Amino acid sequence: MAYDAVWALAVAANSLVEDGATEFGGSQMQEALRSISFEGVTGTVDFESSGDREVGVGFTIMNWASSDGYNTLGNWDNTNGLVYGDGAEASIVYSTEDNSRPPDIVEENLIATLNIGFLHPVYKESFEYDAGGHNRLVGSLMAINDINADPDILPDTVVNFEFLDSKRSSGVALQGAMSHATTSFGNYGAHAVVGPASSGPSMNAQLVLKNFGIPQISYVATHMLLPCPPPPCPANPPLTATLAGTLPLPRTCPTPASTPRSSARPRPTRSRARRSPSSSTRTSTSPTCAS
């Protein structure tokens, strides 16, 4: 059948060449495959509109019965479907522990998974215990439990997590971000990452995660190179979140120093009328983002 599969592609491409084509696009090849018909080593090769082979082939269905080798169960062809031999269906050997038939999979009840990677500092590189990072890990785990137990959010979905200690280190955070992007969750990678704490580790993790298109929510990161609220930035900004997977780096928060201005220093205007001290005005600049 593999032999005929290659020939099918060649016959389809040849039909395109005969029609004047010089390139073989995917959609053109699909259309050509549906219109070809030729005699291959396995019989007539042609395809239905759905892509299934139309005629010319049948299968013998066999069941591996361990030490007894293979047992023939029946035959399948495109016209009659699967036809079991006498008593063959009852003799099927299943791979379950008690040889019982596995349950049928109902498509609409398949459980989806959301994989969230954690980067929390629990022990610093000096092996010093990080109580704040530990508390954030506990809070994250509580959220996972509450979400999985709530029937009103993410139905038919299980939220999984994988934790890596970022050690409040920029280098370790970068390594952890790479692991979450590539090898975590059985080499499937994380769908999103929470953490790490502090601006330096968060920025390094962002360098990796944004290239994999993985969103990152950093719960304590206020550096100017991270996404920032519109100016004026608060002198003591609240805990901010950054989406490393969707926002470019660097992105500076506008400050008075980056605002274009003339080379001459502006002089405050004065009125000739006398004013009381309480009515005097002052010019002030917006505070820069806290680092």
Secondary structure, DSSP 8 states (H G I E B T S, - for coil): -HHHHHHHHHHHHHHHHHTT-SS--HHHHHHHHTT-EEEETTEEEEB-TTS-B-SS-EEEEEEE-GGG-EEEEEEEETTTEEEE-TTTGGG---SSTT--------GGG--EEEEEEEEE-SB-TT--B-HHHHHHHHHHHHHHHHHHH-TTSSTTEEEEEEEEE-TT-HHHHHHHHHHHHHTHHHHT--SEEE--SSHHHHHHHHHHHGGGT--EE-SS---TTS---SSS--SS-------TTTS-S------GGGS---SS-------SS---GGG------------
